[in-house]
Amino acid sequence: MDMVQRDQRAFVRLLRANREVGAVMVRLAREIDDAECSAADLRQVAELLTGLADEARERAERIEGAGR
């Protein structure tokens, strides 16, 4: 599984775990598409989202581990 697929799966787990956070993420993604952002701004957003995806992935793994 490549990094993009892993991040997409983490995003789906986040949506399922917390719909409000997921809704904010979807809205943010749409606004980024509509905004005129510099490459540096987009890289900064990507770094923040990657950090969030990592945290969501870790939380999902803990939840899955606790359910076993």
JODA-V772014 format. One record per backbone hydrogen bond with DSSP energy under -1.0 kcal/mol. CO is the residue of the C=O (numbers start at 1). NH is the residue of the N-H. E is the energy in kcal/mol with one decimal. If there is no record, write none. Layout:
# JODA-V772014
co	nh	e
CO	NH	E
CO	NH	E
This chain:
# JODA-V772014
co	nh	e
2	6	-2.3
3	7	-2.6
4	8	-2.6
5	9	-2.5
6	10	-2.2
7	11	-2.4
8	12	-2.3
9	13	-2.4
10	14	-2.4
11	15	-2.5
12	16	-2.2
13	17	-2.4
14	18	-2.9
18	22	-2.3
19	23	-2.5
20	24	-1.9
21	25	-2.3
22	26	-2.4
23	27	-2.4
24	28	-2.7
25	29	-2.4
26	30	-2.1
27	31	-2.5
28	32	-2.4
29	33	-1.7
30	34	-1.6
31	35	-1.6
38	42	-2.3
39	43	-2.4
40	44	-2.2
41	45	-2.4
42	46	-2.6
43	47	-2.4
44	48	-2.2
45	49	-2.8
46	50	-2.5
47	51	-2.1
48	52	-2.2
49	53	-2.8
50	54	-2.5
51	55	-2.2
52	56	-2.7
53	57	-2.7
54	58	-2.4
55	59	-2.4
56	60	-2.8
57	61	-2.3
58	62	-2.1
59	63	-2.7
60	64	-3.0
61	65	-2.4
62	66	-2.2
63	67	-1.5
